[in-house]
Amino acid sequence: MDAKHFSEHSKKLDRDMDYEVYGTKGKICLAFPPMGGRYTDFENFGMVATVMPWIESGKLQLVLVDAIDNESWCDDDADELDRINRQEAWFSYVTDELLPTLERRNHQFDKAMVTGCSMGALHAANFFFRRPDLFDTVIGLSGIYNADYFFPNYQEPLVYDNSPLDFLPNMPEDHDWMSLYRDSDIIFCVGQGAWEDDLLASTRRLDTVLAEKGIPAWFDYWGTDVAHDWPWWQKQLPYFMEEILGDPSAKTSYAEEKAAAKKATAKKPAAKKAAPKRSAAKKPAAKKPVAKPASKPAARTAAKPATKPAAKPATKPAVKPAAKPAAKKATPKPAVKPAAKPAAKKATPKPAVKPAAKKPAPKPATRKPTK
């Protein structure tokens, strides 16, 4: 299936932005590239091919989003305030311009999915946790989830806003987003092999935070042979996609059944007519609830797939493009914030440390990360 390429002007970024779309219907999934990458990376490194069965069956519309990491997260020579302002402008481009355009074009306004590898996983987590009113599914592969990894010792509200491991611990229980998190599909996966050390530590921290908040999530820790590289992400993405969308050859998907169940429970049932009397011998059996697909995990607990490949890891991680992006322009921050910000944050060395004002919640006695 050929991609449809689009280049549209973004008012938020004051420049044209490229993206590609695979499929014409199904659940919209925004896919973000790794650090310093472009929207073409998912296709060039074989990721699109891994989910093509769901695209061709009409259950998935994959959108390859372009990023500007070299102007924001990764430009160490630029002013830090300019960098985080640029990141926030890009965030607003995706939520306020790109996603509404996709919805209008498809005449569908259901919540979307986000996914990505490496830095793309940070983007996916950031969009999901900041805007669960727009996204109900996240698949993050080998990500790092704290912004101060890229902004060490720099304290600014927008850095906090773009750092899930900072704002999630401080989110109050009565925040509107909490119920939306618990009604979503949250999946994070990381290997324990080459180049995964920092990513593994960050994923375990996120695992702990969500457990303390009582937010169901599936954290899957793959083996010590699993490296931070495309060949493994090519195996992981379809594995988890099947858990979300079901068998691509099936007539309906888990997502469709879930949506139908929500719609049914939202409607007030009509008044029941009096049923004719039956003898005790003919009393009907109790109705069984509609079962979810067998492929859906009973609980979002860390578990390794039984069929996990044993292929040797690649020798080098995802590459960065050589071209240097255009000059940056600072943009104002949006009015909406995901959560109340702490009164003050003390400068901390890399890696991330939770805000000093936060009182850590006790870890559940029964929850242990899978090794």
CORPE-V88119 format. One line per field, one symbol per residue. ss: DSSP state (@ for helix, = for strand, . for the rest). psi: psi as a letter, one per 40 degrees, with the letter a starting at -180 (. if undefined). burial: + if it has 16 or more other ideal C-beta (glycine too) atoms within 10 Angstrom, else -. A space follows every 50 residues. Layout:
ss: ???
psi: ???
burial: ???
This chain:
ss: ...=======....========....======........@@@@..@@@@ .@@@@@...======...@@@........@@@@@@@@@@@@@@@@@@@@@ @@@@@@.....======.@@@@@@@@@@@@....=======.....@@@. ......@@@@@..@@@@........@@@@@@@..======......@@@@ @@@@@@@@@@@@@....====........@@@@@@@@@@@@@@@@..... ...@@@@@@@@@@@@@.............@@@.................. .................................................. .....................
psi: hiihhihihhddefiihiiihhieiahhhhhiiaheiideddddfedddd edddddeeehhhhhhiifdeecdegeeihddddddddddddddddedddd dddddefifiiiiiiiibddddddddddddgeedhehhhhhfihfhdede ghehhidddddfgdeddddehideiddddddeeihhhhiiifaheedddd ddddddddddddefhhihhhhiieehigidddddddddddddddeahdei diidddddddddddddhhiihiihiiiiiddehiiihiihiiidehhdig ihhihdfhifiiiieiiiiiidhhiiiihiiiiidhidihiidihihiih aihiidehhhiiihdehhih.
burial: --+--+---+-++---+-+++++--++++++++++++++++++-+-++-+ +++++-+-+++++++++++++++++----+-++++++++++++++-+++- -+---+----++++++++++++++++++++++-+++++++++++++++++ +----+-++++++++++++++-----++-++--+++++++++++++--++ -++++++++++++-+-++++++--++++++-+++++++++++++++++-- --++++++----------------------------------+------+ -+-----+----+---++-+----+--+--+-+----++-++--+--+-- -+-++----------------
